[in-house]
Amino acid sequence: MVKRREFLKITGAACTGISLAGSSWLPLHASERSIDTASAPSWVDKPMRWGQLTLVEDDPGKFDLQFWLAYFKRSNADAVCLSAGGCVAYYPTEVPFHHRSAWLEGRDVFGQLVAGCRKLGMVVMARTDPHVQITDNYITGTRLRIRKVREPRTNKWTVKFTQKFPLEADDLSRTVITNIYLNAIEAETLSVFNSNEI
């Protein structure tokens, strides 16, 4: 059996050999370019440390803009990737059938984040996820939900029963502790509970 150190030495040497084999050792003349720099946007060489903020549907209702801007500043992030929209919009979208977060309450969370990050001199990239359609039904008085997900390429719906840990003040992660895929009969049975669709 190959030990981990031996594996790393062998693969490291092989990767170095492969990458050097493809290199040209001839110096480039001033008139030659190794890549087309005219096509690259000016901001691509600036960021060295990226942050990412992925929002979930109910975040706008409890969103603390100053907390996140201070976090990005403390972490010395040069750039950030922010949730903009997709299956849920975090801004007041005018696109027909584009679902706005039910917790927006007239706010433009994405716009506020972009403006704040730009004031910090950060490069901002918008993240969208138009690939799925999600409907959540939270069972009243619980942390349980019935989630329906539609894959647009196949038009097939998947139904899951999930439960999450309650949020802790010092832990902003969302941890799913139950994730059960349901068949049609199970989904219909659970649909009798009072729930709030989002």
ZIBEL-V597325 format. One record per residue. N is the residue number from 1. RES is the residue in one small letter. PHI is phi in whole degrees, -180 to 180 (999 if undefined). Layout:
N,RES,PHI
N,RES,PHI
This chain:
1,m,999
2,v,-79
3,k,-82
4,r,-59
5,r,-63
6,e,-64
7,f,-59
8,l,-64
9,k,-64
10,i,-65
11,t,-68
12,g,-63
13,a,-66
14,a,-64
15,c,-65
16,t,-63
17,g,-62
18,i,-65
19,s,-69
20,l,-73
21,a,-65
22,g,-86
23,s,-86
24,s,-96
25,w,-92
26,l,-81
27,p,-68
28,l,-81
29,h,-81
30,a,-58
31,s,-81
32,e,-94
33,r,-124
34,s,-79
35,i,-138
36,d,-83
37,t,-72
38,a,-68
39,s,-87
40,a,-82
41,p,-62
42,s,-67
43,w,-83
44,v,-64
45,d,-89
46,k,-76
47,p,-69
48,m,-116
49,r,-129
50,w,-103
51,g,-117
52,q,-142
53,l,-125
54,t,-105
55,l,-89
56,v,-115
57,e,-48
58,d,-91
59,d,-58
60,p,-57
61,g,-71
62,k,-129
63,f,-73
64,d,-116
65,l,-56
66,q,-64
67,f,-59
68,w,-70
69,l,-65
70,a,-65
71,y,-63
72,f,-62
73,k,-67
74,r,-61
75,s,-86
76,n,57
77,a,-72
78,d,-91
79,a,-149
80,v,-147
81,c,-110
82,l,-115
83,s,-68
84,a,-109
85,g,-179
86,g,138
87,c,-73
88,v,-133
89,a,-95
90,y,-106
91,y,-146
92,p,-75
93,t,-64
94,e,-109
95,v,-74
96,p,-58
97,f,67
98,h,-85
99,h,-71
100,r,-83
101,s,-58
102,a,-67
103,w,-101
104,l,-64
105,e,49
106,g,81
107,r,-84
108,d,-122
109,v,-60
110,f,-62
111,g,-61
112,q,-65
113,l,-64
114,v,-60
115,a,-61
116,g,-65
117,c,-67
118,r,-66
119,k,-62
120,l,-82
121,g,79
122,m,-89
123,v,-80
124,v,-119
125,m,-121
126,a,-91
127,r,-107
128,t,-125
129,d,-141
130,p,-81
131,h,-85
132,v,-136
133,q,-118
134,i,-123
135,t,-125
136,d,-111
137,n,-118
138,y,-86
139,i,-74
140,t,-52
141,g,79
142,t,-134
143,r,-100
144,l,-97
145,r,-144
146,i,-108
147,r,-110
148,k,-108
149,v,-125
150,r,-111
151,e,-87
152,p,-65
153,r,-69
154,t,-108
155,n,64
156,k,-89
157,w,-96
158,t,-117
159,v,-118
160,k,-128
161,f,-111
162,t,-130
163,q,-137
164,k,-119
165,f,-66
166,p,-66
167,l,-70
168,e,-102
169,a,-61
170,d,-97
171,d,-131
172,l,-92
173,s,-76
174,r,-112
175,t,-112
176,v,-85
177,i,-106
178,t,-133
179,n,-148
180,i,-109
181,y,-80
182,l,-107
183,n,-86
184,a,-61
185,i,-68
186,e,-64
187,a,-63
188,e,-65
189,t,-62
190,l,-74
191,s,-71
192,v,-77
193,f,-71
194,n,-64
195,s,-148
196,n,-114
197,e,-81
198,i,-129
